[in-house]
Amino acid sequence: MIPAFDAVRAIHKCQGEAMVLPTVTEYRYWKAVSDREDLDITPPDSMGPASSMGLGLALANPDKKIVVLDGDGSILMNLGSLVTIAGKNPSNLVHFVFQDNEYFTTGGQPIPGVGLVNLAGIAEAAGFPITYEFDDLEDLFFLLRLPFHL
């Protein structure tokens, strides 16, 4: 497993001019590395809406890359958004889901289906054309440096 802070640092290094929308949990890491507040979108104070908000931003700003830093607990609160995102298939939206197997923001309760749920598989089944899972920071960083990813 890649520590979330390391993954966020890698994403930040490759951010370029992308707008970044983190969820509340990922925001604690993002605000520690971000030096582009003009491109940061302050997360809503609730779990679940980041994926839908990211889609809306991507559709409203087709010439701007939108990066969503989502949590596993947060995406579980809004799984239906994956079908909607896949249906619209915005080429400018990159959606990361950090899996820590808990609802960190509300006290660390375990998410449903720990060890059973494959969120990349759910996104693929919903119609996402490309999904990735990373256990190695170098693999993540390599993919991020490719021009069509971030």
C-alpha positions as CSV (number, residue, x, y, z in Angstrom):
1,M,0.0,0.0,0.0
2,I,1.2,3.5,-0.8
3,P,1.0,5.9,2.1
4,A,-1.6,8.6,1.1
5,F,0.7,11.5,1.8
6,D,3.3,10.0,-0.6
7,A,0.6,9.5,-3.3
8,V,-0.6,13.1,-2.8
9,R,3.0,14.5,-3.1
10,A,3.4,12.6,-6.4
11,I,0.1,13.9,-7.7
12,H,1.1,17.4,-6.7
13,K,4.4,17.1,-8.6
14,C,2.5,16.4,-11.8
15,Q,-0.4,18.8,-11.2
16,G,0.5,21.4,-13.8
17,E,-2.5,23.6,-14.4
18,A,-5.0,21.0,-13.2
19,M,-7.7,22.1,-10.7
20,V,-7.7,19.8,-7.6
21,L,-10.8,18.9,-5.6
22,P,-9.9,16.8,-2.5
23,T,-12.4,15.3,-0.1
24,V,-12.1,16.3,3.5
25,T,-9.8,13.5,4.5
26,E,-7.4,13.9,1.5
27,Y,-7.5,17.7,2.0
28,R,-5.4,17.4,5.1
29,Y,-2.6,16.0,2.9
30,W,-3.2,18.3,-0.1
31,K,-3.1,21.5,1.9
32,A,0.3,20.5,3.2
33,V,1.8,20.3,-0.3
34,S,-0.2,22.6,-2.4
35,D,1.4,25.8,-3.6
36,R,-1.4,26.6,-6.1
37,E,-4.3,27.8,-4.0
38,D,-5.7,29.4,-7.2
39,L,-6.3,25.8,-8.5
40,D,-7.4,24.3,-5.2
41,I,-11.1,23.7,-4.6
42,T,-12.0,23.6,-0.9
43,P,-13.8,20.4,-0.2
44,P,-17.4,20.3,0.9
45,D,-17.9,19.5,4.6
46,S,-19.6,16.2,3.9
47,M,-18.8,12.8,2.6
48,G,-19.7,11.7,-0.9
49,P,-20.1,14.7,-3.2
50,A,-16.5,15.1,-4.5
51,S,-17.1,12.7,-7.5
52,S,-20.2,14.5,-8.6
53,M,-18.7,17.9,-8.1
54,G,-15.6,16.8,-10.1
55,L,-17.9,15.7,-12.9
56,G,-19.7,19.1,-12.9
57,L,-16.4,21.0,-12.9
58,A,-15.1,18.8,-15.8
59,L,-18.2,19.4,-17.9
60,A,-18.2,23.1,-17.1
61,N,-14.5,23.5,-17.9
62,P,-13.8,21.2,-20.8
63,D,-10.4,22.8,-21.4
64,K,-9.2,22.4,-17.9
65,K,-8.0,19.1,-16.2
66,I,-9.9,18.3,-13.1
67,V,-8.4,16.0,-10.4
68,V,-10.6,14.5,-7.7
69,L,-8.9,13.1,-4.6
70,D,-11.6,10.9,-3.1
71,G,-11.6,8.5,-0.2
72,D,-13.0,5.0,-0.2
73,G,-15.6,5.9,2.4
74,S,-16.6,9.0,0.5
75,I,-17.1,7.2,-2.8
76,L,-19.1,4.5,-1.1
77,M,-21.5,7.3,0.0
78,N,-22.1,8.1,-3.7
79,L,-21.4,5.0,-5.8
80,G,-24.1,6.0,-8.3
81,S,-21.9,8.9,-9.4
82,L,-19.5,6.4,-11.0
83,V,-22.2,5.4,-13.5
84,T,-23.0,9.0,-14.3
85,I,-19.3,9.9,-14.7
86,A,-18.8,6.9,-17.0
87,G,-21.9,7.9,-19.0
88,K,-20.5,11.3,-19.6
89,N,-16.9,10.1,-20.0
90,P,-15.1,13.5,-19.6
91,S,-11.6,13.2,-20.9
92,N,-10.5,16.0,-18.6
93,L,-11.4,14.3,-15.3
94,V,-9.0,12.2,-13.3
95,H,-10.5,10.5,-10.2
96,F,-8.2,9.1,-7.5
97,V,-9.7,7.0,-4.7
98,F,-7.6,6.5,-1.7
99,Q,-8.3,3.3,0.1
100,D,-7.7,3.2,3.9
101,N,-10.6,1.0,4.7
102,E,-12.2,3.4,7.2
103,Y,-14.3,6.4,7.6
104,F,-11.4,8.5,8.8
105,T,-13.3,11.8,9.0
106,T,-15.9,10.4,11.4
107,G,-13.6,8.6,13.8
108,G,-12.1,5.6,11.9
109,Q,-15.0,3.3,11.7
110,P,-14.4,0.5,9.1
111,I,-16.0,0.9,5.8
112,P,-18.5,-1.8,4.7
113,G,-16.9,-4.7,2.8
114,V,-13.3,-4.3,3.9
115,G,-11.3,-6.9,2.1
116,L,-14.2,-7.7,-0.2
117,V,-14.8,-4.5,-2.2
118,N,-12.7,-3.7,-5.3
119,L,-13.4,-0.1,-6.1
120,A,-11.5,-0.1,-9.4
121,G,-13.5,-3.1,-10.4
122,I,-16.7,-1.3,-9.5
123,A,-15.6,1.7,-11.6
124,E,-14.8,-0.6,-14.5
125,A,-18.2,-2.3,-14.2
126,A,-19.8,1.1,-14.1
127,G,-18.3,1.9,-17.5
128,F,-15.0,3.6,-16.8
129,P,-12.8,3.0,-19.8
130,I,-9.6,2.9,-17.8
131,T,-8.9,2.0,-14.2
132,Y,-5.7,1.5,-12.3
133,E,-4.7,0.2,-8.9
134,F,-1.3,1.0,-7.4
135,D,0.7,-0.6,-4.6
136,D,4.0,0.9,-5.7
137,L,4.8,4.6,-5.6
138,E,7.2,4.5,-8.6
139,D,4.4,2.9,-10.7
140,L,2.1,5.7,-9.8
141,F,4.6,8.4,-10.4
142,F,5.6,6.8,-13.8
143,L,1.9,6.9,-15.0
144,L,1.4,10.4,-13.7
145,R,4.3,11.7,-15.8
146,L,2.7,10.4,-19.0
147,P,1.1,13.4,-20.8
148,F,-2.4,12.0,-21.2
149,H,-2.9,11.2,-17.5
150,L,-2.4,14.4,-15.6
